[in-house]
Amino acid sequence: MLNNNGRMKKRREELTERIVKLLKDDQGQPVRDLAKERYEQTFLAGCLKALENQGYVKSKKMGPARV
């Protein structure tokens, strides 16, 4: 049985895997387009920033969008 920390870690790992898979399937998507899949745009932007800080993904600014 997982304790609360174990469940949170597992959910974080699953979320990371989902986001990385979405990006591998179609690189260069704006956060807005990725968010349509399942998540709120603000939440997903925060997750992507955290993943970028950890070295999982890279982003760049293209006009008003971050891809």
Secondary structure as UniProt FT lines:
FT   HELIX           4..25
FT   TURN            27..28
FT   HELIX           31..37
FT   HELIX           41..53
FT   TURN            54..55
FT   STRAND          61..62
FT   TURN            63..64
FT   STRAND          65..66
//
